[in-house]
């Protein structure tokens, strides 16, 4: 790889003759327009024979004719110009020109000697950053004029005002600065209630990833995948407050108090829950207590297990020919045991999705049969959905409990009941085929 141009974007800005682009054709037009849009002062010539390259710091030879590019770069080399660039003449080129992604007052330069890789990386950088990040940097410039305290500046980059800007909401700059001053003086913290999704880290929202990377401490549930925890910064304290059936090592009241105490210490606390925190996640209960204590919080929704696991299992929750509605239930309630409205589950044209039903699978299926559901109604249990350990056990509400009992199945699981389960034979994609072949490391799906 050649040397990297360490800033035609910056160091050549002041000299109109420092950056010279020579050539005709679409590539030359696009590059010239790109450099102008980035604020780079760039002189352009099309007549290779007559152009004078003397005094240039960087020559860009991007003509549609490779021979003309070679002629241009040879002339630049003969005149001792230190920087030159020619994609068609690698043996004459001495530098690589980075792809630049503008972000308001900031720019991200991406360097690779393959143009396709540069373009791909540029798209990934753009997709991985908040769309309005440039607006946040404009605001940060105002805050930096107010103080150079790192803690104060960090609050400006990742606090409530920053989130408002990234969400596209208008702010009052003076009022926002006053809020940051008050937070800085009070050393008050904040709680982020974040949905971790069903397991695959790629299903996290960008906002969830952004807030996790600013967290000082995270309280996470048992169902949060290890791969998601690996995204946390190294200095972030991790506290496991997960619950299992009939075993709650950290009772809910203690979790609430811990959230309060950590936030009152001025820490950014991420409360990380599997799936979505407002769907069987007790997120509303925790926020009620935080409101009582005056603790500020933000909520980041997650992909709930019903949509995530069903999609990865190849089972649509609704379908014009099979199901026109969908109902979510849980296999156990606060007092323990089951409290299920079975008559509501056996309506025709409906998909039933049951969370946390592994240990009550038998009674659930029996209850649906007893209340009039067809004993041959298709049903599927999705184990470790959306992860590489995903396994789908398919049967009916009559034989599924027996099929599952014969296997070593562990939570988290999701039960899906309805005619839509028949579509899995055609639509299963994550495991390669419905029988599990074609996906490395997968066990065949029981049938």
N, C-alpha and C positions, 0 to 999 in steps of 0.2 A: 504494500500500500504506500502511496505517496505521502508527502507531508500534508498536513491539514492547513488550509487557509484559516488562520486564526483571526479572521474577522474582516473580510471585505465589507461585512455588514457594519463594522464599527470603525476600523482604522482608516478605511478608504473613503469614508463619508465626506470628508472635508475637501477632497481634491478631485475635481471633475475629470482630470486626466489620469487618475491613478488606476481606474478600472476601465478597460477597453474591451468591448464585445465586437467581434468581427464575424460577419456571416449573414446569409439570407436563408429563408425557409422557415417552416413552422417552429422548429426547435429554437432557432435564434429569436423569433418573435416572442415565444412563450418565456424564455429565460430573461429577455430584456424587460418585458412587462413585469415579471416577478421581481427582478432587482429594483425596478422603479417603485413598485408597491411597498417594498421593504425599506424604502428610504435610502437606498444606495445610489449615489450619484454615478451614473454609468454612461460613458460615451459609446456610441455605436457607429460602426462603419460597415459598408458592404463591399467596397472595392478593395480586394486584397492587394492588388498590384500597387495602388497608390497610397495606402494608409501608412502613416508614420507611427510606429510603435515605441519610438524613443521616449523615455521618461515615464513609461507606464509601470505600475507596480504589479498589475495582474492583467494578462491577456486571456480572454475567453474566445477560443476558436470553435465556433459552433455552426459553421456553414453546412449546408446540405451535401456539399461535395467534399468527401474526405481528402482529396488531393489539395484542395484549396486550404483546408485546415492545416495540413502538413506544411504547406508553403508559409502560412502565417506563423506557425510555431517555430519553424526553422529560422525565419527572420528574427523573431523575438530572442531565440537562443543566441544567434550571432551577435546581437546587440547587448548581450549580457543581462537581459531582464531576469530578475530572480524568480518571479512568480508567473506561471503560465498554466493553461489548462486546455486539454483537448481530448474529448472522449474517444475520438477515432484514432488517436496517435499516442497510445500509452507509453511508448518508449521515449517520446519527447516531452510528455507531461511530467511535472514535478510536484503538483499539488492536486488535492481533491477539493472540489467546491461543495460545501455542505448544503443539504436541503434545510430551509429555514421555515419554522412554524411561528408566525407572529402571534403574540399574546398580549395585546395592548402595548404597554411600555417595555415588555420583555420579549425576547425571542429565543427559541430553542433551535440550536443547530444540530443537524443529524449528518454524520459522516460515514460513508461506506463507498467502496470502489465500484459497487454495482448500482446502477440507477434504479432498477426495479426494487431492490432492497431499501434504498433511501426513500422511495415513494411509499413503500409499505410501512416503514417505520414512522414516516411523517403522519400517515393516516392513523396509525395506532396511538401515537402521541396525542393527536388531536382528539381521538375518541376517548382516550383515558383521562382527559382533563375536563373540568367543568366548562361548559360552553361559554359562560360569562366570566371566565377567569381574568380576562383583561380588565373588566370593570372592577374586580376586586383589587388588582394591582394599582389601578388609578386611585382607588380609595386608600390603599396602603401608603401611597406617596404622601397623601395629606396627613395621615397619622404619624408617619416618620418625621414630619416637620414639627410635630408636637412633642415627641420624646424619642430617645434612643434606648430606652429601657427594654431589654429583650422580652421580658414577661409582658409588658404593655403592648409591644408590637405583635407578640404571638396571639394575644387576645383579639387584635385587629384582624389577623389573618384567618382565625378559625373560630371566632365567637359568633354570637347571634347576628351581629351586623353583617359579617362575612356571609353567613348563610342566606340572609335576606337578599344580598347583592347577587349571589349565585343563583337564587331562585327567580331573579328578575324583578324583585320588588323595589320600589323607590324608597330611599332613606333620606332623612334630614341629617346632613353631615354634622352639624353642631350638636344635635341631640344624640347622635350616635357616639360622637367623641365624649360627650358627658357620661353616657352609659359606660363606656370603657374606663373612664377615669374612676367612676364609682366602683365598678367591679374590681379594678386594680387596687383601690384603697381598701375595699372590704375583703379582698382575697377570696371572693366567693367562687365556688365551683359550679359545675353543671352536670346533669345526667343525660346521657344519650340512650334512649330505649331503641335498640336496633334489632330488626329481624334478620337472622342469619340465613334464612332460606332453608331448603330441605337437605343440603349437604354439599353440593357442588359449589366450590368457591366462585366459579365464574357466574353463578346466579346471584351473587351479592350485587346490590345497586352501587353505583359509583359513589353516591353520598354515604352509604354505609362504610365503604372502604376508606373514604376520606376522613370520616370521623373516627374510625378505629385507629387510624394512623396518628391521630392527635391525642389519643386517650392516655391518661396517666395510669389508670387501673381499669381492669375489666372483670365484671362478675358474669360468669357464663354458665349455661345450663349443660346438663349431661348430653343433650342431643346435638350440641354444636360440634361440627366436624373438626378434627385436629388440623386439617388443611386450612381452615378459616382462622384458627388461632395462630397459625404460622405467619399470618399477615400482620400481626401486632408488632409494634416496635420493640426492640430488645429490652428497653428500659421499662416497658409497661408491666405493672404488677398484675398477675393473673390469680383470680380467686374462683375456685370451683364451688358453685352453690347448687349443683344439679340434684335432682330428685329421682328416685326410682320407686317402683311399686312398693308401697308400705314402708318405705325407708326415706326419710327426709333429714339428711345430716345437718342441713341448715334450714330451720323452719322459716316459713314465709315472713313472719314478723321480724325475725332477725335479719333477713335480707333487706327488708324495708329500712330498718334502722341503720344497717351498714351503708346503704346508698346515701342516706341522710348524712351520716357522720363523715364519710369520705368527701362528699360535696362541700360540707361546711369547713373542711380543711383546705378548700381552694383547689381541689383536684377535679380533673375531667374524668368522669366515671362513665364507662360504656357498660350498659346492661344488655348483654347479648343473649338473645333467645332464639332457639331453633324455629324455623318457619317464619310466621308473622306474629308479632307480640300481641296483636288484638284478636287472634283466632285461637282459642283454647291456650293462650299463653300467659294469662293473668296479668297482662300489661296494664290493663285499666285499673286493677287493684293497686298496683305499685304506684301509678301516677296519682291516684287519689290521696295516698299518704304523702307523696312529695308536695302536692298542692297544699295540704294541711300545714306542712313545715316550711312552705315558702321557698322550696328548692326549684330553681329553673331547670327546664328539661326540653329536649327535642325528641321527636318520634320519627324513626325511619322504618317504613313498612318493608316487609320481606315477602318473598314468594312463599306462599303457604304450601304445606306438604301436599294438599289435595291437588293443586294445579301442577306443582313441580313433579311429584312422583307419578301422577297419572300420565303426564306428557312423556316422561322418560320410559314409562311402561308401554306406551303406544295405546293408551286407553283414553279417548276423548270423554270428558265428563258430560257433554251434551252433544246431541246429533239429531238432525231433523227426523231421521228414520227410527231412532231408538229412544231418545230421552230429551224431553223439552224442559226439564227442570233438574236441579241438583240440590241435595240437602246434606249439610255437614252435621255430624253428631260426634259425641265423645263416648268412649267405652266405660268411663267411670266419672263420678262427680265428686264434689268436695268432701262429702261425708264417707266416701268409699263405696264400693259396690256399683251396681248399675241402676240408672234411673232414666230409662229410654222410652220415648213416646213411639212405641212400635206401630200403632195405627198410622202415624204420619210417614213411616218408612215404607209402607207396602203399597203406596199409591202407584198406579200405572204411569208409564212414560217418565220415570224418574230414576236418577242415579243416586245411590246412597254412598256416602263417604264417611267412614268411621275412623276417627283418630284414637290412638292409644287403646286399641281393641285386641291386642295379641292375647292377653291373659283372660279375656272374656269372649274369645271368638266363638266358642261353643254355644254359650247362652245367647249371644247376639244372633247367630244364625238360627238357632232353635226358636227364638222369639219372633223372628220374621216369618218363619214357616207357620208357627202357631197362629199368627195374625193374618194369614191368608196369602202370603207370598208363595209363588210357584216353587216347589222344592227343587226344580231344575233351573232356577234362576242363576245365570253365570255370576261368579264371584272371583275376585283375585286379591291376594295378600301381597303387598309390595314391601320387601325387606330392604333396608338401607338404600332407599330410593335416591336416584341421581348420583350415586357414588359408584366407584369401580366394584364395590361388593354388592351391587343391586341384584336381587333375585326376586322373581315373580312366580308365585304359586297360584295356578289357575284351577278352578273346579266349579262346583255349584254350592249353594247354601246348604245342601245336604251332605256333601262329602268333603268340603274344604277343611273343616276342623280336623278331620282324620288325616288328610294329606299333610297339613301343617304339623300335626303331632308326630308324624313319622320323620320329620326333618329337624335339624338343629337350627331353629329360627330365633333370632334375637331382635329386640327393639333397636331402633325405631321401625315400626311397621305401619302400614296404612291399608285398610280394608275398603275395597271398591265393589259394590254390588249393583248389578243392572245389566240390561241387554247390551250396553256399550262395551262390556268386557269381551264380547264376541269379536270386536274389531281388532283386538290385539294380534290375532294370527296374521293379519295383513299389515298392521301399522307399527308393530314393534320395530324400533330402529336402534335403540341404544345398545342392545346386546347383539346386534347384527341380524339375527333372525329370531323368530318366536321361540325356537328350541334352544337359543343361547349360543349356537355355533357362530363363529366369526368375530367374537369379542374376546381378546386375550385375557386369560385369567378367569373366565366366567365358567360357572357350573351350568350344565343344561337346565333349562326351566322345567320343573316337573309338569307333567300334563295329565 
